[in-house]
């Protein structure tokens, strides 16, 4: 669960950085509203889940 939250927060921070670069302004309120209203929230959620599952399996394989 903790690794899921770390991945999700990391992807959220990455999208904020990409939006700041793209729009060339740091309007955090609008960026967060756009993030949770748009498709990026669901994509970030799915990617976070996939990263957690992938790295959990990878750690399990390394222990063997």
Jmol script that loads the backbone (N, CA, C; Angstrom):
load data "model"
ATOM      1  N   UNK A   1       0.824  -1.199   0.000  1.00  0.00           N
ATOM      2  CA  UNK A   1       0.000   0.000   0.000  1.00  0.00           C
ATOM      3  C   UNK A   1       0.864   1.257   0.000  1.00  0.00           C
ATOM      4  N   UNK A   2       1.948   1.221   0.755  1.00  0.00           N
ATOM      5  CA  UNK A   2       2.824   2.392   0.818  1.00  0.00           C
ATOM      6  C   UNK A   2       3.506   2.609  -0.531  1.00  0.00           C
ATOM      7  N   UNK A   3       3.921   1.520  -1.171  1.00  0.00           N
ATOM      8  CA  UNK A   3       4.573   1.682  -2.475  1.00  0.00           C
ATOM      9  C   UNK A   3       3.573   2.197  -3.514  1.00  0.00           C
ATOM     10  N   UNK A   4       2.302   1.787  -3.382  1.00  0.00           N
ATOM     11  CA  UNK A   4       1.276   2.306  -4.275  1.00  0.00           C
ATOM     12  C   UNK A   4       1.138   3.814  -4.111  1.00  0.00           C
ATOM     13  N   UNK A   5       1.095   4.274  -2.861  1.00  0.00           N
ATOM     14  CA  UNK A   5       0.959   5.715  -2.617  1.00  0.00           C
ATOM     15  C   UNK A   5       2.181   6.479  -3.106  1.00  0.00           C
ATOM     16  N   UNK A   6       3.369   5.901  -2.927  1.00  0.00           N
ATOM     17  CA  UNK A   6       4.570   6.573  -3.416  1.00  0.00           C
ATOM     18  C   UNK A   6       4.538   6.693  -4.937  1.00  0.00           C
ATOM     19  N   UNK A   7       4.125   5.638  -5.630  1.00  0.00           N
ATOM     20  CA  UNK A   7       4.035   5.697  -7.090  1.00  0.00           C
ATOM     21  C   UNK A   7       2.984   6.699  -7.536  1.00  0.00           C
ATOM     22  N   UNK A   8       1.837   6.702  -6.863  1.00  0.00           N
ATOM     23  CA  UNK A   8       0.756   7.607  -7.252  1.00  0.00           C
ATOM     24  C   UNK A   8       1.160   9.063  -7.035  1.00  0.00           C
ATOM     25  N   UNK A   9       1.788   9.352  -5.899  1.00  0.00           N
ATOM     26  CA  UNK A   9       2.241  10.717  -5.630  1.00  0.00           C
ATOM     27  C   UNK A   9       3.342  11.117  -6.603  1.00  0.00           C
ATOM     28  N   UNK A  10       4.218  10.179  -6.956  1.00  0.00           N
ATOM     29  CA  UNK A  10       5.273  10.461  -7.932  1.00  0.00           C
ATOM     30  C   UNK A  10       4.714  10.787  -9.301  1.00  0.00           C
ATOM     31  N   UNK A  11       3.716  10.028  -9.736  1.00  0.00           N
ATOM     32  CA  UNK A  11       3.094  10.302 -11.035  1.00  0.00           C
ATOM     33  C   UNK A  11       2.341  11.625 -10.987  1.00  0.00           C
ATOM     34  N   UNK A  12       1.683  11.923  -9.869  1.00  0.00           N
ATOM     35  CA  UNK A  12       0.985  13.194  -9.710  1.00  0.00           C
ATOM     36  C   UNK A  12       1.967  14.360  -9.786  1.00  0.00           C
ATOM     37  N   UNK A  13       3.108  14.230  -9.103  1.00  0.00           N
ATOM     38  CA  UNK A  13       4.119  15.292  -9.141  1.00  0.00           C
ATOM     39  C   UNK A  13       4.693  15.450 -10.544  1.00  0.00           C
ATOM     40  N   UNK A  14       4.897  14.335 -11.230  1.00  0.00           N
ATOM     41  CA  UNK A  14       5.420  14.399 -12.598  1.00  0.00           C
ATOM     42  C   UNK A  14       4.443  15.114 -13.524  1.00  0.00           C
ATOM     43  N   UNK A  15       3.140  14.858 -13.369  1.00  0.00           N
ATOM     44  CA  UNK A  15       2.172  15.542 -14.224  1.00  0.00           C
ATOM     45  C   UNK A  15       2.105  17.031 -13.903  1.00  0.00           C
ATOM     46  N   UNK A  16       2.292  17.393 -12.629  1.00  0.00           N
ATOM     47  CA  UNK A  16       2.320  18.817 -12.282  1.00  0.00           C
ATOM     48  C   UNK A  16       3.517  19.491 -12.940  1.00  0.00           C
ATOM     49  N   UNK A  17       4.677  18.844 -12.903  1.00  0.00           N
ATOM     50  CA  UNK A  17       5.870  19.407 -13.536  1.00  0.00           C
ATOM     51  C   UNK A  17       5.659  19.537 -15.038  1.00  0.00           C
ATOM     52  N   UNK A  18       5.061  18.515 -15.660  1.00  0.00           N
ATOM     53  CA  UNK A  18       4.817  18.575 -17.106  1.00  0.00           C
ATOM     54  C   UNK A  18       3.833  19.689 -17.453  1.00  0.00           C
ATOM     55  N   UNK A  19       2.804  19.884 -16.613  1.00  0.00           N
ATOM     56  CA  UNK A  19       1.848  20.969 -16.865  1.00  0.00           C
ATOM     57  C   UNK A  19       2.496  22.334 -16.703  1.00  0.00           C
ATOM     58  N   UNK A  20       3.364  22.475 -15.700  1.00  0.00           N
ATOM     59  CA  UNK A  20       4.048  23.758 -15.502  1.00  0.00           C
ATOM     60  C   UNK A  20       4.921  24.070 -16.708  1.00  0.00           C
ATOM     61  N   UNK A  21       5.615  23.061 -17.236  1.00  0.00           N
ATOM     62  CA  UNK A  21       6.454  23.267 -18.416  1.00  0.00           C
ATOM     63  C   UNK A  21       5.587  23.575 -19.636  1.00  0.00           C
ATOM     64  N   UNK A  22       4.473  22.842 -19.794  1.00  0.00           N
ATOM     65  CA  UNK A  22       3.633  23.005 -20.976  1.00  0.00           C
ATOM     66  C   UNK A  22       2.914  24.354 -20.978  1.00  0.00           C
ATOM     67  N   UNK A  23       2.291  24.709 -19.861  1.00  0.00           N
ATOM     68  CA  UNK A  23       1.533  25.957 -19.799  1.00  0.00           C
ATOM     69  C   UNK A  23       2.397  27.160 -19.440  1.00  0.00           C
ATOM     70  N   UNK A  24       3.616  26.914 -19.009  1.00  0.00           N
ATOM     71  CA  UNK A  24       4.567  27.962 -18.647  1.00  0.00           C
ATOM     72  C   UNK A  24       4.026  28.860 -17.533  1.00  0.00           C
ATOM     73  N   UNK A  25       3.235  28.267 -16.649  1.00  0.00           N
ATOM     74  CA  UNK A  25       2.752  28.988 -15.472  1.00  0.00           C
ATOM     75  C   UNK A  25       2.469  27.970 -14.376  1.00  0.00           C
ATOM     76  N   UNK A  26       2.510  28.422 -13.147  1.00  0.00           N
ATOM     77  CA  UNK A  26       2.306  27.545 -12.009  1.00  0.00           C
ATOM     78  C   UNK A  26       1.002  27.919 -11.320  1.00  0.00           C
ATOM     79  N   UNK A  27      -0.110  27.485 -11.916  1.00  0.00           N
ATOM     80  CA  UNK A  27      -1.431  27.717 -11.340  1.00  0.00           C
ATOM     81  C   UNK A  27      -1.906  26.403 -10.745  1.00  0.00           C
ATOM     82  N   UNK A  28      -1.503  26.151  -9.501  1.00  0.00           N
ATOM     83  CA  UNK A  28      -1.680  24.840  -8.885  1.00  0.00           C
ATOM     84  C   UNK A  28      -3.150  24.462  -8.741  1.00  0.00           C
ATOM     85  N   UNK A  29      -4.000  25.436  -8.450  1.00  0.00           N
ATOM     86  CA  UNK A  29      -5.425  25.129  -8.272  1.00  0.00           C
ATOM     87  C   UNK A  29      -6.025  24.559  -9.547  1.00  0.00           C
ATOM     88  N   UNK A  30      -5.789  25.203 -10.676  1.00  0.00           N
ATOM     89  CA  UNK A  30      -6.338  24.720 -11.944  1.00  0.00           C
ATOM     90  C   UNK A  30      -5.692  23.411 -12.377  1.00  0.00           C
ATOM     91  N   UNK A  31      -4.407  23.235 -12.087  1.00  0.00           N
ATOM     92  CA  UNK A  31      -3.729  21.993 -12.455  1.00  0.00           C
ATOM     93  C   UNK A  31      -4.338  20.827 -11.687  1.00  0.00           C
ATOM     94  N   UNK A  32      -4.597  21.004 -10.392  1.00  0.00           N
ATOM     95  CA  UNK A  32      -5.175  19.923  -9.589  1.00  0.00           C
ATOM     96  C   UNK A  32      -6.610  19.636 -10.017  1.00  0.00           C
ATOM     97  N   UNK A  33      -7.383  20.681 -10.307  1.00  0.00           N
ATOM     98  CA  UNK A  33      -8.762  20.473 -10.769  1.00  0.00           C
ATOM     99  C   UNK A  33      -8.759  19.733 -12.100  1.00  0.00           C
ATOM    100  N   UNK A  34      -7.892  20.144 -13.035  1.00  0.00           N
ATOM    101  CA  UNK A  34      -7.806  19.454 -14.318  1.00  0.00           C
ATOM    102  C   UNK A  34      -7.353  18.012 -14.141  1.00  0.00           C
ATOM    103  N   UNK A  35      -6.449  17.781 -13.193  1.00  0.00           N
ATOM    104  CA  UNK A  35      -5.915  16.439 -12.971  1.00  0.00           C
ATOM    105  C   UNK A  35      -7.014  15.489 -12.504  1.00  0.00           C
ATOM    106  N   UNK A  36      -7.803  15.902 -11.514  1.00  0.00           N
ATOM    107  CA  UNK A  36      -8.812  15.006 -10.961  1.00  0.00           C
ATOM    108  C   UNK A  36     -10.067  14.933 -11.816  1.00  0.00           C
ATOM    109  N   UNK A  37     -10.312  15.916 -12.667  1.00  0.00           N
ATOM    110  CA  UNK A  37     -11.468  15.861 -13.552  1.00  0.00           C
ATOM    111  C   UNK A  37     -11.161  15.145 -14.860  1.00  0.00           C
ATOM    112  N   UNK A  38      -9.897  15.046 -15.202  1.00  0.00           N
ATOM    113  CA  UNK A  38      -9.540  14.500 -16.495  1.00  0.00           C
ATOM    114  C   UNK A  38      -9.185  13.026 -16.452  1.00  0.00           C
ATOM    115  N   UNK A  39      -8.697  12.562 -17.576  1.00  0.00           N
ATOM    116  CA  UNK A  39      -8.333  11.162 -17.732  1.00  0.00           C
ATOM    117  C   UNK A  39      -7.002  10.863 -17.052  1.00  0.00           C
ATOM    118  N   UNK A  40      -6.203  11.895 -16.777  1.00  0.00           N
ATOM    119  CA  UNK A  40      -4.874  11.663 -16.205  1.00  0.00           C
ATOM    120  C   UNK A  40      -4.944  11.034 -14.819  1.00  0.00           C
ATOM    121  N   UNK A  41      -6.007  11.329 -14.057  1.00  0.00           N
ATOM    122  CA  UNK A  41      -6.166  10.722 -12.742  1.00  0.00           C
ATOM    123  C   UNK A  41      -6.294   9.210 -12.875  1.00  0.00           C
ATOM    124  N   UNK A  42      -7.145   8.773 -13.813  1.00  0.00           N
ATOM    125  CA  UNK A  42      -7.376   7.333 -13.968  1.00  0.00           C
ATOM    126  C   UNK A  42      -6.163   6.653 -14.560  1.00  0.00           C
ATOM    127  N   UNK A  43      -5.493   7.321 -15.488  1.00  0.00           N
ATOM    128  CA  UNK A  43      -4.269   6.743 -16.053  1.00  0.00           C
ATOM    129  C   UNK A  43      -3.197   6.631 -14.976  1.00  0.00           C
ATOM    130  N   UNK A  44      -3.053   7.667 -14.153  1.00  0.00           N
ATOM    131  CA  UNK A  44      -2.088   7.622 -13.067  1.00  0.00           C
ATOM    132  C   UNK A  44      -2.407   6.524 -12.071  1.00  0.00           C
ATOM    133  N   UNK A  45      -3.682   6.340 -11.786  1.00  0.00           N
ATOM    134  CA  UNK A  45      -4.105   5.293 -10.861  1.00  0.00           C
ATOM    135  C   UNK A  45      -3.778   3.912 -11.418  1.00  0.00           C
ATOM    136  N   UNK A  46      -4.088   3.680 -12.682  1.00  0.00           N
ATOM    137  CA  UNK A  46      -3.817   2.379 -13.307  1.00  0.00           C
ATOM    138  C   UNK A  46      -2.325   2.122 -13.396  1.00  0.00           C
ATOM    139  N   UNK A  47      -1.554   3.134 -13.792  1.00  0.00           N
ATOM    140  CA  UNK A  47      -0.103   2.962 -13.893  1.00  0.00           C
ATOM    141  C   UNK A  47       0.499   2.697 -12.520  1.00  0.00           C
ATOM    142  N   UNK A  48      -0.004   3.348 -11.487  1.00  0.00           N
ATOM    143  CA  UNK A  48       0.496   3.113 -10.127  1.00  0.00           C
ATOM    144  C   UNK A  48       0.236   1.673  -9.700  1.00  0.00           C
ATOM    145  N   UNK A  49      -0.958   1.184  -9.979  1.00  0.00           N
ATOM    146  CA  UNK A  49      -1.280  -0.204  -9.624  1.00  0.00           C
ATOM    147  C   UNK A  49      -0.381  -1.166 -10.388  1.00  0.00           C
ATOM    148  N   UNK A  50      -0.181  -0.914 -11.679  1.00  0.00           N
ATOM    149  CA  UNK A  50       0.674  -1.803 -12.475  1.00  0.00           C
ATOM    150  C   UNK A  50       2.118  -1.769 -12.002  1.00  0.00           C
ATOM    151  N   UNK A  51       2.620  -0.582 -11.625  1.00  0.00           N
ATOM    152  CA  UNK A  51       3.986  -0.496 -11.118  1.00  0.00           C
ATOM    153  C   UNK A  51       4.150  -1.272  -9.819  1.00  0.00           C
ATOM    154  N   UNK A  52       3.164  -1.165  -8.936  1.00  0.00           N
ATOM    155  CA  UNK A  52       3.235  -1.892  -7.668  1.00  0.00           C
ATOM    156  C   UNK A  52       3.236  -3.395  -7.924  1.00  0.00           C
ATOM    157  N   UNK A  53       2.361  -3.849  -8.819  1.00  0.00           N
ATOM    158  CA  UNK A  53       2.304  -5.284  -9.107  1.00  0.00           C
ATOM    159  C   UNK A  53       3.581  -5.774  -9.771  1.00  0.00           C
ATOM    160  N   UNK A  54       4.127  -4.978 -10.683  1.00  0.00           N
ATOM    161  CA  UNK A  54       5.343  -5.379 -11.386  1.00  0.00           C
ATOM    162  C   UNK A  54       6.529  -5.464 -10.436  1.00  0.00           C
ATOM    163  N   UNK A  55       6.710  -4.438  -9.601  1.00  0.00           N
ATOM    164  CA  UNK A  55       7.874  -4.428  -8.724  1.00  0.00           C
ATOM    165  C   UNK A  55       7.723  -5.399  -7.561  1.00  0.00           C
ATOM    166  N   UNK A  56       6.485  -5.692  -7.157  1.00  0.00           N
ATOM    167  CA  UNK A  56       6.297  -6.688  -6.106  1.00  0.00           C
ATOM    168  C   UNK A  56       6.724  -8.061  -6.632  1.00  0.00           C
ATOM    169  N   UNK A  57       6.333  -8.374  -7.862  1.00  0.00           N
ATOM    170  CA  UNK A  57       6.748  -9.639  -8.463  1.00  0.00           C
ATOM    171  C   UNK A  57       8.252  -9.673  -8.694  1.00  0.00           C
ATOM    172  N   UNK A  58       8.822  -8.535  -9.066  1.00  0.00           N
ATOM    173  CA  UNK A  58      10.260  -8.482  -9.313  1.00  0.00           C
ATOM    174  C   UNK A  58      11.037  -8.739  -8.026  1.00  0.00           C
ATOM    175  N   UNK A  59      10.590  -8.158  -6.907  1.00  0.00           N
ATOM    176  CA  UNK A  59      11.263  -8.389  -5.628  1.00  0.00           C
ATOM    177  C   UNK A  59      11.119  -9.847  -5.200  1.00  0.00           C
ATOM    178  N   UNK A  60       9.979 -10.432  -5.467  1.00  0.00           N
ATOM    179  CA  UNK A  60       9.744 -11.824  -5.114  1.00  0.00           C
ATOM    180  C   UNK A  60      10.677 -12.732  -5.906  1.00  0.00           C
ATOM    181  N   UNK A  61      10.886 -12.411  -7.171  1.00  0.00           N
ATOM    182  CA  UNK A  61      11.784 -13.214  -8.004  1.00  0.00           C
ATOM    183  C   UNK A  61      13.221 -13.070  -7.524  1.00  0.00           C
ATOM    184  N   UNK A  62      13.623 -11.858  -7.113  1.00  0.00           N
ATOM    185  CA  UNK A  62      14.995 -11.655  -6.642  1.00  0.00           C
ATOM    186  C   UNK A  62      15.262 -12.410  -5.346  1.00  0.00           C
ATOM    187  N   UNK A  63      14.248 -12.581  -4.484  1.00  0.00           N
ATOM    188  CA  UNK A  63      14.446 -13.307  -3.236  1.00  0.00           C
ATOM    189  C   UNK A  63      14.676 -14.791  -3.486  1.00  0.00           C
ATOM    190  N   UNK A  64      14.090 -15.317  -4.549  1.00  0.00           N
ATOM    191  CA  UNK A  64      14.281 -16.735  -4.865  1.00  0.00           C
ATOM    192  C   UNK A  64      15.692 -16.928  -5.358  1.00  0.00           C
TER     193      UNK A  64
END
end "model"
wireframe off; spacefill off
backbone 0.3
color backbone group
